[in-house]
Amino acid sequence: MNPYITFQHFSFKYDAQNEPTLKNLNLTIKKGEKVLILGPSGSGKSTLGQCLNGIIPNHIHGEHTGDLLIDGQSIFEHSIYEKSQLISTVLQDTDGQFIGLSVAEDIAFALENDALEQDEMKTKIRYWSEKLDLLQLLEHRPQDLSGGQKQRVSLAGVLVDESPILLFDEPLANLDPKSGQDTIDLIDQIHQDTSATTIIIEHRLEDVLYRSVDKIILINDGQILFDGKPDDILKTRLLSENGIREPLYITVLRDLGLDIINIESLSHIDTLDLSEITLQTSIKTKNQEKPKEVLLEVKNLNFSYTPNTPILNGIDLTIFQGERISIVGQNGAGKSTLAKALCRFVDASAEMSFKGQDISQDSIKERADRIGYVLQNPNQMISQPMIFDEVAQGLRLRGLPEEEVKEKVFDTLKVCGLYPFRNWPVSALSFGQKKRVTIASILVLGAEIIILDEPTAGQDKKNYTDIMNFLDELNQRGHTIIMITHDMQLMMEYSDRTIVINQGTVLCDDIPEKILSDVDILEQAHLKKTSLFYLAEKITCDPVLLTHYYIQKERGRHG
């Protein structure tokens, strides 16, 4: 493989910044390589991708020094159209990439722009639709498909161009675990079939390593910290030092005292020879806790958007005071709809009681005083420019005197660690701080249950840990935390109980380690075995006990 993409002493500074985001990069990617670009939030990895595909400098402007070469030609100043002949990009937000009203139209879009003859166009559409299992979906609207299907449509829309470079920008975002695994399989298949130079920008390292990559590039603070084989970076502490999760099985092997420096093929658990390892530590299962107070009871919850197409079907739930609950399941299983029904955002039929009081006929306002709902993206919830006003808005709408509003808001901001910023504009806050503002606006109303939709999606390890530690603090203050998530690690580390939703019903309700060790449940719910399951097989250990061992170790590290 010959050098194909080359950054030579390349730096880039956005117009709005004083310091460059990319700093003196020297980087080579060979033709036909499959490369993973890793880095925490704000590291510069997305900026690097946008320099490659032409978003920078054609839409986002700034200053650059050095050069960016593809196949020996300087291409940084080329138009987006010229770069599209070389690089095809699959965006993180697939909905933002769709153009056509149907799948077929969307795949055809690039070909229409190239003025291809209709017969040739149809041949190409059929070829890629067949390859990506889309033939039965050609007349469907892309927006109506599942997350995994949307990924395949986006991929078909760029593969028809047959560009020599494929760039995937966080392809696993918002996908359930099984769909994410299928996406990595698909990327690997396309890479092998087309021999395209394949670049994946992602922070979910273990998920990407489900299939081999030729090399990993670690970037932080705009600089290349590592450029080499996956096995070599896994033997270092660079990942944890730079806010990236290492694979679960490697964390456990370290905890077991194994010297991983001398292990070959560390990135492939299936080829590791661990026959000499046994789990010497004694593993204790959880003590049976005293029954807690029933906080919320739901019986026979049903809901459908259209007649004869149930989204939720006969759901019974009992939520106890102070629990940490994760709700998991495949895309479209009904998880978010269940949360909306609990908050009365959709008008579901159910018997519902809160602390023994019937709340079935609550208004949305009355329900909000008991159950708060936090969206994945805090920017979709915030409507006021100033932090104080955002948190105070609900109280003001309820007609409370301003002195009482001020007292309640200040008390809540202190709980959320936001009191020093009480007079700041929301725009000055980080993503994690904005998340706290949205939670504060719910807490100030007195909600005892907080439901969070994908609380850590798209976050690096540091932001993930900060958000989850804050939720743990709220939990210790007595709040019941319910998290809708696709993150199996979050489910393991931060929930006491997991509810699995499948096709609008409760498939399972148990502790995380038991669910993650039940192959039938994982398959039905589009979840996947964690690497701890495979490690348990390697060292002849009960996967439930090994998962419990990992959870206790991680909770100890969290303090």
RABELGI-V722418 format. One record per residue. RES is the residue in one letter. PHI is phi in radians with two decimals (* if undefined). PSI is psi as a letter, one per 40 degrees, with the letter a starting at -180 (NA if undefined). OMEGA is omega in whole degrees, 0 to 359 (999 if undefined). Layout:
RES/PHI/PSI/OMEGA
RES/PHI/PSI/OMEGA
//
This chain:
M/*/h/183
N/-1.73/i/176
P/-0.96/h/186
Y/-2.21/d/175
I/-1.95/h/184
T/-2.37/h/169
F/-1.74/h/181
Q/-2.03/h/180
H/0.78/f/188
F/-1.58/h/175
S/-2.29/i/177
F/-2.49/h/178
K/-2.20/h/175
Y/-1.15/i/180
D/-1.01/d/184
A/-1.46/e/184
Q/-2.02/i/177
N/-1.57/d/183
E/-1.95/i/179
P/-1.17/i/176
T/-1.44/d/173
L/-1.87/h/190
K/-2.20/h/171
N/0.89/f/181
L/-1.32/h/169
N/-2.17/h/191
L/-2.62/h/177
T/-2.24/h/173
I/-2.07/h/184
K/-1.46/i/180
K/-1.08/h/178
G/1.49/e/179
E/-1.32/i/172
K/-1.99/h/192
V/-2.19/h/174
L/-1.86/h/175
I/-1.80/h/183
L/-1.89/i/173
G/2.98/i/177
P/-1.25/i/177
S/-1.00/h/178
G/1.39/e/184
S/-1.37/d/183
G/1.95/e/184
K/-1.17/d/179
S/-1.22/d/177
T/-1.08/d/178
L/-1.04/d/179
G/-1.09/d/181
Q/-1.24/d/173
C/-1.19/d/180
L/-1.20/d/188
N/-1.58/e/173
G/1.71/e/174
I/-0.97/d/169
I/-1.80/h/9
P/-1.79/e/189
N/-1.28/d/179
H/-2.00/d/178
I/-1.95/h/190
H/-1.79/i/178
G/3.10/a/181
E/-1.90/i/176
H/-2.36/i/171
T/-2.26/i/183
G/1.39/a/186
D/-2.46/i/174
L/-2.15/h/184
L/-1.97/h/168
I/-2.19/h/182
D/0.95/f/176
G/1.46/e/181
Q/-1.85/h/177
S/-1.26/h/189
I/-2.22/e/185
F/-1.02/d/183
E/-1.54/e/179
H/-1.16/i/179
S/-1.22/i/177
I/-1.07/d/180
Y/-1.09/d/179
E/-1.09/d/181
K/-1.25/d/180
S/-1.16/d/175
Q/-1.27/d/181
L/-1.81/d/189
I/-2.26/h/173
S/-1.91/h/185
T/-2.04/h/170
V/-1.84/h/186
L/-1.36/i/175
Q/-1.07/d/180
D/-1.64/g/184
T/-1.09/d/180
D/-1.05/d/180
G/-1.31/e/183
Q/-1.79/e/184
F/-1.32/h/180
I/-2.04/d/186
G/-1.36/i/177
L/-1.37/d/176
S/-2.26/i/178
V/-1.03/d/181
A/-1.05/d/179
E/-1.10/d/182
D/-1.17/d/179
I/-1.16/d/184
A/-1.34/e/191
F/-0.95/d/182
A/-1.11/d/181
L/-1.19/d/178
E/-1.12/d/178
N/-1.14/d/178
D/-1.54/e/177
A/1.00/f/178
L/-1.25/i/174
E/-1.08/i/187
Q/-1.07/d/180
D/-1.10/d/179
E/-1.15/d/179
M/-1.09/d/181
K/-1.10/d/179
T/-1.09/d/181
K/-1.19/d/179
I/-1.09/d/180
R/-1.15/d/182
Y/-1.04/d/184
W/-1.32/d/176
S/-1.14/d/179
E/-1.19/d/182
K/-1.13/d/184
L/-1.83/e/175
D/1.03/f/182
L/-2.06/e/186
L/-1.01/d/182
Q/-1.39/e/186
L/-1.98/e/189
L/-1.05/d/181
E/-1.63/e/181
H/-1.37/i/171
R/-1.30/h/180
P/-0.99/d/183
Q/-1.16/e/183
D/-1.56/e/186
L/-1.55/i/176
S/-1.29/i/182
G/-1.03/d/180
G/-1.16/d/178
Q/-1.15/d/177
K/-1.06/d/178
Q/-1.03/d/182
R/-1.20/d/177
V/-1.13/d/178
S/-1.03/d/181
L/-1.15/d/178
A/-1.06/d/182
G/-1.12/d/178
V/-1.76/d/181
L/-1.22/d/180
V/-1.06/d/178
D/-1.29/d/181
E/0.96/f/177
S/-1.23/i/182
P/-1.32/e/180
I/-2.22/h/175
L/-1.98/h/180
L/-2.09/h/180
F/-1.94/h/181
D/-1.69/h/181
E/0.82/g/185
P/-1.18/e/184
L/-1.64/e/181
A/-1.04/h/174
N/1.22/e/178
L/-1.73/i/174
D/-1.17/i/187
P/-0.96/d/181
K/-1.20/d/178
S/-1.12/d/176
G/-1.09/d/178
Q/-1.11/d/178
D/-1.10/d/179
T/-1.13/d/178
I/-1.13/d/175
D/-1.03/d/183
L/-1.14/d/178
I/-1.04/d/180
D/-1.14/d/179
Q/-1.09/d/180
I/-1.11/d/179
H/-1.04/d/181
Q/-1.23/d/184
D/-1.28/d/187
T/-1.78/e/185
S/1.05/f/178
A/-1.20/i/171
T/-1.22/h/191
T/-2.03/h/181
I/-2.10/h/179
I/-2.01/h/174
I/-1.75/h/187
E/-2.84/i/175
H/-1.90/e/179
R/-1.52/g/189
L/-1.03/d/185
E/-1.07/d/180
D/-1.14/d/180
V/-1.18/d/182
L/-1.28/e/171
Y/-0.99/d/171
R/-2.19/i/188
S/-1.09/i/166
V/-2.16/i/183
D/-1.32/d/177
K/-2.76/i/178
I/-2.07/h/174
I/-2.00/h/178
L/-1.77/h/180
I/-2.15/h/174
N/-2.67/i/182
D/0.91/f/175
G/1.31/e/183
Q/-2.21/i/178
I/-1.40/h/179
L/-1.75/d/179
F/-2.67/i/178
D/-2.59/g/184
G/-3.09/a/185
K/-1.27/i/177
P/-0.96/d/181
D/-0.99/d/185
D/-1.27/d/180
I/-1.28/d/180
L/-1.19/d/180
K/-1.45/e/182
T/-1.73/i/174
R/-1.80/e/185
L/-1.08/d/183
L/-1.10/d/182
S/-1.14/d/180
E/-1.18/d/182
N/-2.07/f/170
G/1.30/f/178
I/-2.02/h/176
R/-1.24/h/170
E/-1.46/i/179
P/-0.96/i/184
L/-0.98/d/185
Y/-1.15/d/179
I/-1.26/d/176
T/-1.04/d/180
V/-1.18/d/178
L/-1.07/d/175
R/-1.11/d/181
D/-1.06/d/180
L/-1.39/e/176
G/1.46/e/182
L/-1.34/h/176
D/-1.43/g/187
I/-1.43/e/181
I/-1.02/d/186
N/-1.70/e/180
I/-1.49/h/177
E/-1.51/i/175
S/0.89/f/184
L/-1.13/d/183
S/-1.40/e/181
H/-2.19/g/184
I/-1.10/d/183
D/-1.20/d/181
T/-1.78/e/181
L/-1.25/h/174
D/-1.71/h/182
L/-2.10/f/186
S/-1.12/d/182
E/-1.53/e/185
I/-1.63/h/171
T/-2.29/i/180
L/-1.48/h/187
Q/-1.41/d/183
T/-1.29/i/176
S/-1.47/h/183
I/-1.88/h/179
K/-1.82/h/175
T/-1.36/i/183
K/-1.12/h/173
N/-1.20/i/178
Q/-1.19/h/182
E/-1.43/i/176
K/-1.15/i/180
P/-1.00/h/178
K/-1.65/i/179
E/-1.22/h/175
V/-1.23/h/182
L/-1.72/d/183
L/-2.31/h/177
E/-2.20/h/182
V/-2.17/h/180
K/-2.23/h/173
N/0.93/f/179
L/-1.45/h/181
N/-2.32/i/177
F/-2.78/i/172
S/-2.54/i/176
Y/-1.34/d/178
T/-2.26/i/182
P/-0.99/i/175
N/1.16/e/176
T/-2.25/g/184
P/-1.17/h/174
I/-1.67/d/175
L/-2.14/h/190
N/-2.39/g/173
G/1.14/f/183
I/-1.45/h/173
D/-2.04/h/180
L/-2.45/i/170
T/-2.23/h/181
I/-1.92/h/182
F/-1.76/i/179
Q/-1.00/h/173
G/1.40/e/179
E/-1.34/i/167
R/-2.04/h/188
I/-2.08/h/170
S/-1.87/h/175
I/-1.95/h/185
V/-2.24/i/180
G/2.66/i/184
Q/-1.24/i/174
N/-0.97/h/178
G/1.47/e/182
A/-1.30/d/181
G/2.02/e/184
K/-1.10/d/181
S/-1.19/d/178
T/-1.12/d/176
L/-1.05/d/179
A/-1.08/d/180
K/-1.14/d/178
A/-1.16/d/178
L/-1.12/d/180
C/-1.58/e/180
R/1.26/e/176
F/-1.26/d/170
V/-2.14/i/188
D/-1.61/g/180
A/-1.54/i/175
S/-1.62/h/181
A/-3.03/i/165
E/-1.58/h/184
M/-2.43/h/178
S/-2.29/i/180
F/-2.15/h/185
K/0.92/f/177
G/1.48/e/181
Q/-1.71/h/180
D/-1.17/h/179
I/-2.11/e/184
S/-1.02/d/184
Q/-1.78/e/177
D/-0.93/i/167
S/-1.36/i/177
I/-1.04/d/180
K/-1.09/d/181
E/-1.12/d/179
R/-1.16/d/181
A/-1.13/d/177
D/-1.26/e/181
R/-1.97/d/185
I/-2.26/h/178
G/-1.86/i/183
Y/-2.19/h/182
V/-1.97/h/180
L/-1.23/i/179
Q/-1.06/d/182
N/-1.80/h/183
P/-1.08/d/181
N/-1.12/d/179
Q/-1.39/e/181
M/-1.84/d/189
I/-1.47/h/182
S/-2.16/e/181
Q/-1.93/i/182
P/-1.27/d/184
M/-1.87/i/184
I/-1.04/d/182
F/-1.01/d/183
D/-1.14/d/179
E/-1.13/d/181
V/-1.25/d/183
A/-1.41/e/191
Q/-1.00/d/182
G/-1.10/d/179
L/-1.18/d/180
R/-1.14/d/178
L/-1.13/d/178
R/-1.53/e/174
G/1.40/f/179
L/-1.24/i/175
P/-1.04/i/186
E/-1.08/d/179
E/-1.11/d/178
E/-1.19/d/176
V/-1.03/d/182
K/-1.06/d/181
E/-1.11/d/181
K/-1.14/d/181
V/-1.14/d/180
F/-1.08/d/179
D/-1.07/d/181
T/-1.21/d/178
L/-1.09/d/177
K/-1.15/d/178
V/-1.04/d/185
C/-1.57/e/179
G/1.20/f/184
L/-1.97/e/185
Y/-1.02/d/178
P/-1.09/e/182
F/-1.82/e/190
R/-1.03/d/181
N/-1.82/e/181
W/-1.49/i/169
P/-1.35/i/179
V/-1.04/d/184
S/-1.08/e/182
A/-1.50/e/185
L/-1.62/i/173
S/-1.33/i/178
F/-1.02/d/182
G/-1.10/d/178
Q/-1.20/d/176
K/-1.09/d/177
K/-1.03/d/179
R/-1.12/d/178
V/-1.09/d/180
T/-1.14/d/177
I/-1.19/d/178
A/-1.07/d/181
S/-1.17/d/176
I/-1.53/d/182
L/-1.08/d/185
V/-1.12/d/179
L/-1.48/e/177
G/1.67/e/181
A/-1.07/h/179
E/-1.65/d/177
I/-1.92/h/177
I/-2.05/h/177
I/-1.80/h/182
L/-2.12/h/179
D/-1.60/h/180
E/0.82/g/186
P/-1.11/d/184
T/-2.13/e/183
A/-1.02/h/177
G/1.32/e/184
Q/-1.72/i/174
D/-1.30/i/188
K/-1.08/d/182
K/-1.16/d/180
N/-1.12/d/177
Y/-1.00/d/182
T/-1.15/d/180
D/-1.07/d/181
I/-1.11/d/184
M/-1.23/d/176
N/-1.12/d/177
F/-1.13/d/178
L/-1.12/d/176
D/-1.09/d/178
E/-1.08/d/178
L/-1.11/d/179
N/-1.09/d/179
Q/-1.18/d/176
R/-1.44/e/175
G/1.95/e/181
H/-1.36/i/176
T/-1.58/h/185
I/-1.93/h/176
I/-2.08/h/185
M/-2.11/h/171
I/-1.53/h/187
T/-2.63/i/169
H/-1.84/e/187
D/-1.58/h/182
M/-1.17/d/179
Q/-1.26/d/175
L/-1.06/d/179
M/-1.00/d/181
M/-1.22/d/192
E/-1.45/d/193
Y/-2.14/e/175
S/-2.25/i/178
D/-1.55/e/186
R/-2.66/i/181
T/-2.18/h/176
I/-1.90/h/181
V/-1.70/h/178
I/-1.77/h/179
N/-2.46/h/180
Q/0.90/f/173
G/1.38/e/178
T/-2.24/i/176
V/-1.45/h/181
L/-1.40/d/183
C/-2.77/i/179
D/-2.52/h/188
D/-2.78/a/177
I/-1.26/i/186
P/-0.99/d/186
E/-1.12/d/179
K/-1.26/d/179
I/-1.13/d/182
L/-1.25/e/179
S/-1.90/e/181
D/-1.79/h/187
V/-1.05/d/182
D/-1.11/d/180
I/-1.14/d/180
L/-1.01/d/182
E/-1.18/d/182
Q/-1.11/d/187
A/-1.67/e/180
H/1.07/f/170
L/-1.62/a/178
K/-2.52/i/175
K/-1.09/h/172
T/-1.38/i/179
S/-1.16/e/176
L/-1.15/d/178
F/-1.09/d/180
Y/-1.24/d/177
L/-1.12/d/179
A/-1.05/d/177
E/-1.10/d/183
K/-1.15/d/184
I/-1.86/e/177
T/0.90/g/181
C/-2.31/i/175
D/-1.10/h/182
P/-1.04/d/177
V/-1.11/d/181
L/-1.20/d/180
L/-1.15/d/177
T/-1.09/d/178
H/-1.10/d/177
Y/-1.02/d/179
Y/-1.08/d/182
I/-1.05/d/181
Q/-1.12/d/178
K/-1.11/d/181
E/-1.15/d/179
R/-1.14/d/175
G/-1.15/d/178
R/-1.19/d/179
H/-1.24/e/181
G/1.53/NA/999
//
